[in-house]
Amino acid sequence: MSSLYKSEYDEHGVLNNYYWNESDQTMDVERKFNVTSILKANKEQQITSLDSRFGSEMMHSVAEIPMGMILMFKKDYNLDVFSSDPSEIKRLMRLLDDPDYRYLKTTVKRLGRRVVGST
């Protein structure tokens, strides 16, 4: 049986709980991310983006992904969100378009779809 050994927040505001298991002499680390403010801001930006047109702007924000989700994408989907590989970018866009992860987007627009006439 594990018992809580130590709890601390790191420099990113992540709560790390360290559990010591006396029987097998191991330590487990549980990380807890508070992403409430990020998700609330994403929802507000989605509402704002309903009537926005990006025009000639080449780049604009489309998602704010908390570090906990980045780690989960790497573990569960073997997806590197920081990769510049076009196939990885396409996989990320498909994942963000999935209804299960739409709360990570800052826009309601569908991602990864080419605009006709763009270069």
C-alpha positions, -999 to +999 in steps of 0.1 A: +000+000+000+013+034-010+013+064+013+016+101+004+053+110+010+053+146-003+032+171-022+045+202-040+038+226-068+064+230-096+072+262-115+043+256-139+017+253-112+014+215-115+008+196-083+031+167-079+021+141-053+048+115-044+037+082-030+060+058-013+053+020-014+071+004+015+065-032+004+084-029-029+104+002-022+091+022-051+078+057-055+049+068-077+044+103-089+009+117-096+007+150-115-024+172-113-029+200-138-054+228-132-066+238-166-098+256-157-086+291-167-072+278-201-104+261-210-125+291-200-103+314-221-106+290-251-144+290-248-144+328-248-122+329-279-145+304-296-174+327-291-154+357-304-143+337-334-178+330-346-179+363-365-142+367-373-125+366-406-088+363-406-084+378-441-048+380-452-034+371-418-011+342-423-011+330-387-036+331-359-043+312-328-064+281-332-058+262-299-044+265-264-034+230-253-025+225-216+008+207-209-012+178-193-030+172-226+002+175-246+017+147-224-015+127-228-014+130-266+022+118-266+014+088-244-020+078-258-016+087-295+022+089-299+016+124-312+043+151-309+024+184-310+056+203-315+066+185-346+069+203-379+063+170-398+032+176-420+017+142-411+020+150-374+004+184-379-025+167-398-030+142-370-031+170-345-056+190-365-078+159-369-076+154-331-085+190-323-115+187-347-128+157-328-158+166-306-140+151-276-112+177-278-130+208-292-126+226-259-089+229-267-096+250-298-099+288-297-120+288-328-151+270-339-137+267-374-126+233-387-089+229-388-068+213-415-090+221-444-074+239-473-091+271-485-098+271-522-075+295-540-048+296-512-012+290-520 
